């Protein structure tokens, strides 16, 4: 995916929805790792599980916009992500 593949940038969800469609995945079964507020908002609008990565913003800034916040990617287990995706899939959306 590149910027040329979409017509709207973040916080529009187009980039994430396009990737999900290309992968054949339902949005609620996807996880987005983002360090930017616009990216987290795009993921929310797409209905995806959101992981805020505290590299650009502090965790307390990302927390209201993410389902999880981490400083490093190894702070979340596959089991934790799978559980979050299962809840989202059952609900049909991310709250």
C-alpha positions, 0 to 999 in steps of 0.5 A: 500500500502506498498513498497512491492507492487511496484517495483519502488520507488518515483519519479517513479509514480508507487505507485500513479498509483497502488493506483488509479487503485486499487480504480478504479480512473483515475489518473487525478481525484486524489489528492496527498498530499506530503511533499517530492519533490520526491513524488511531482514529482511522482504525476506529472508523474502520472498526478495527482493534487499535494498538497505540504505540507510544513512540511519538506520543506518551501513553496517556495521550494515546490511551483514550484512542486505543484499545491497548497502549504499548511502548514496545511491540513485544508488550502484547501477546498473541493471546491478548490480541486474539481475545480482543479480536474475538470480542470485536468480531462477536460484537461486530464493531469496536467500541 
